[in-house]
């Protein structure tokens, strides 16, 4: 029992220092937040309204410009960078075998997936919050403009005055989006264990899912990342479900992706991909 408990602590606690207690994490949050503001400024007409001092609220500007410009989605690479490259970094440093000897193959693979999801989710959620803070401090926007017309249906959480729930879902879904693309980048690193390549992949995958995958009409909407991971929580309107249900759908989609990546990584490790560099 002691060995299992120690392994559990080794999965979570020591590895957190590789991304959370790291200046790069703060830099990723900062620049991802700045990109969100750049995205708004480059949008039409929202960018014009923001520069003219129209007080629509920081959250309104973030939601209304979702998916319009590519700036903010380059932040996916920043949010995914620290987590998605952990396995590639271990592989490049010939450290995979040593870590597996300490943790076991299953625990090692599980730890990598957990940290990819945690790091990307937290980084993206904080970046969205920082983007709102920049809009408040730099442009004099209120956090929320309490206008019932903000809700398309008039029946959503915002229209009901449940602002905390609304904002939690907004930032949470943005976190799930980053976690999803970070997991895909990590899956790529199983075959091409290069940290720089894994870091560059999320924005390319986002572009494919946003503009190419939708052309395959046989793929249902609830399997389309472009539907599930949106600031305006489009899934709730498209599928006629509550905003919380759409939130949990995005969470489940991310968790299933994490489980598949875990199985892929564990399989690869058991196929003796435990060395790297010149030893391979």
Secondary structure, DSSP 8 states (H G I E B T S, - for coil): -HHHHHHHHHHHHHHHTTTTSSHHHHHHHHHHHHHHHHHHHTSTTHHHHHHTT----HHHHHHHTTTT-SHHHHHHHHHHHHHHTHHHHHHHTT-HHHHHHHH-HHHHHHHHHHHHHHHHHHHHHHHHHHHHHHHHHHH---S----GGGSSSS-STTTTT-HHHHHHHHHHHHHHHHHHHHHHHHHHHHHS--HHHHHHHHHHHHHHHHHTGGG-TTS-GGG-HHHHS-TT-HHHHHTT--HHHHHHHHHHHHHHHHHHHHHHHHHHHHTT----GGG-
